[in-house]
Amino acid sequence: MNKFILKYVFEARGTFIKYMRHIDTLCRRYSRFFICPVLNRTISPLSKNGQPSLSFKRLRSFAKPKRGKKAMHASKETEAIETTKEEETVAVEPKEDAEVEHEKPAKQRGKKKADKATENGEPAVKKSKESKTEEKSKLRKESSLTAGMDFTHDCQTKDGRKPNWKIASWNVNGIRAWMDKGGLSYLKDESPDVLCIQETKCATADIPDDVKVDGYHDYWSSAEKAGYAGTAIYSKTKPLNVTYGLGIDKHDDEGRVITAEFDQFYLVTAYVPNAGRGLPRLPYRSKEWDVDFRAFLNDLNKKKPVIMCGDLNVAHQEIDIANPKTNKKNAGFTVEERQGFTDLLAEGYIDSFRVLYPEKEGAYTFWTYMGNARGKNVGWRLDYFVLSERLRDNLCDHVIRKDVMGSDHCPVVLYMAIK
């Protein structure tokens, strides 16, 4: 009986050794994470400082067959060489919220620099920070998201008046990345009277110099937390006054609201807080933000009509989302968030798109990057123009520019004939 037990023990150990050798090879080759079924945990070939992790060293050493002293002594140099090669060829994992760049090994980088320095017998000239900025600015101007697109649009009010205001709104998901993709080409080709931008993800001090556009006044509101939220307005007409936030400290450290006052109306652009995965901010969103934001709009509405636009982070009705049944407990489609929007409309406002197109399906403004959602049009309508009820007769059209890329949202455009 003992012989059979020993036999299975040795077979199991042999299988484990083969498995760990295979894991060792894969980790060396691809520098990825693997799940060890024996330890029931994830193992990695690298620790945080780029060296082979302790857990991985132990598993590798366990998987190696036992050797005699002579064999182990003879293989020390070989192992040292292998370790050095392994460290040199490991790829660096990209950091979150940073541009993905594949770094080359230190020795290889040094060699290339040396080659550059000796090319044509002349020393390599290191580019200054200013020249790099100029070069990047030039590339941004040459890039285009809207080449060949025609944004002309013929529309009018019910009584036949042509629009005299064209206002666009777009969540750009990072102003610097948007500009690198040629985002400013949209502003030039669409040529709206006002462009409102959400989720700039850029501190005020880090806003690029080439963000300025001839013919437009620009206004920026950034979050205190770097790389988070933020809003902006481009306007051909200089507003009478511009204010930032709601005037309430607990809401105003994320750069979510800008209000521009014009002769006939107030324009408010907003990036409404997301309830988050797992809904950790849902109580704040529904019981604090929505209530205070509604009161803020009502105070403005007492003075002049209001046009409010932006990413409101809610799909109001089932028609506004591709998969309503599976998203009822997800941020953006909870009962509380949808009720908050219903309560806002009940205060004397209209959803301009649904006023014009009450039964239009498949009209979305946001698509996740996963699963080719945009190609399949599996999306959400999260971006709105909400108007004071007394502006209803001035409404000409509301257009969704679904073919304009550059973000996980697309622009929406409002046409108004304001007397």
QUIPE-V376535 format. One line per field, one symbol per residue. psi: psi as a letter, one per 30 degrees, with the letter a starting at -180 (. if undefined). A space follows every 10 residues. Layout:
BEGIN
psi->???
END
This chain:
BEGIN
psi->eeeeeeeeee eeeeeeeeee eeeeeeeeef hlklkjfefh lklkfkaegf lkleeeeeee eefklkllee eeefgeeeee eeeeeeeegk kkkklkglkj kjklleeeee eeeeeefgkg gkkkkkklee eeeeeeeeee eflkfgkfkj gkkjlllfgg klkgkjklkk jfhjeeeeee fgefeeeeee hlekkkklhf hklefgkkeg fkkkfkkkkk jllekkhkbk llkkkekkle kklkafgkef fggghfkkkk kleflkkkkk jkkkflkfhf geeeeefdee eeeeeeeeee ffellkjkla jghkjelffg keieeggfgl kfgleeeeee eeeeeffhlk jeefeeifgk lgjlfkklfk gheeefhjak jfkljklkef geffkeljkj iffjaflfll lkkkkkjk.
END
